[in-house]
């Protein structure tokens, strides 16, 4: 059978500030998704948060970009926004950039990562949720999961992985995409995705002739860019991703391993700084120091007949304590730079922040040299 695994998220209001999501907003989401499950619209669901983003994880049989599913998510977010406004939460509904739903939630503010696939005998899926960063933050870990033999031992010792994978890369400035195969085009792929503010990994597919259908994704990342929709800075894009594991794919431990390195990502305070991504459990998924540092949560699920039959908070584990300590050392080092690059983003990445307003104020005072 085919199952669709959907992650749809939005910032509908933080408390206090941009730090976390109030339980009352998650209660609204749980109640509405429970009604949708009872009506048969969705098969199962899981509501959580990462930082100040409300995260809806749903399974159904309606495929990707389904109008009913997207309308459901929109209704959840608007209902939660109303509660957030009543309670005076910060940035209530800031990710809802349109006045009314128009058939598809893409381009309306919320982030979406969806994939439809044929269920295997055992189907582990990991939902990765990030806060205070941008979609390109997934480039390095997704690459390492599916293309780096130093990370994924199966690429070397499991014949089912030897054929490699196909990466779908989006140029989010030119609105174009390209499919690239690994390991054959590994160097060309790295030339693109190393520029993470422009080229982002959208999906990963198996190759033809492998154990899994080549037209069904094994990983998908949200690539919505809020500034491109709103025309100005309203908060970072806080991406999400879904990654399938085991049985012809990287093992669960290989899927998690890239996050043992707290690599630098863009976002953090006012979406204008570079800092380390810190893997945390849900209980620690609140952004505090300098509105950060950027966080990533991993919720692992077993999917059977469209139902979420088991789940685990995978980064809530002392095995990642050392990574968290390193992340804080890196955060401290980067913070010591204050307003200077490379802690602050380069000028070309500041175009949609509040910095242009400062430049406008000063432009008449600049003289020819």
Buried (B, 14 or more C-beta within 10 A) or exposed (E): EEBBBBBBBBBBBBBEEBBBBBEBBBEBBBEBBEEBBEEEBBBBBBBBBBBBBBBBBBBBBBEBBBEEBBBBBBEBBBBBBBBBEEEEBBBBBBBBBEEEBEEBBBEBBBBBBBBBBEEBEEBBBBBBBBBBBBBBBBBBBBBBBBBBEEBBBBBEEBEEBEBBBBBBBBBBEEEEBBEBBBBEBBEBBBEBBEEBBBBBBBBBBBBEEBEBEEEBBBBBBBBBBBBEBBEEBBBBBBBBBBBBBBBBBBBBEBBBBBBBBBBBBBBBBBBBBBBBBBBBBBEBBBBBBBBBBBBBBBBBBBBBEBEBEEBBBBBBEEEBEEBBEBBBEBBEEBBEEEEEEEBBBEEEBBEBBEBBEEEEEEEEEEEEE
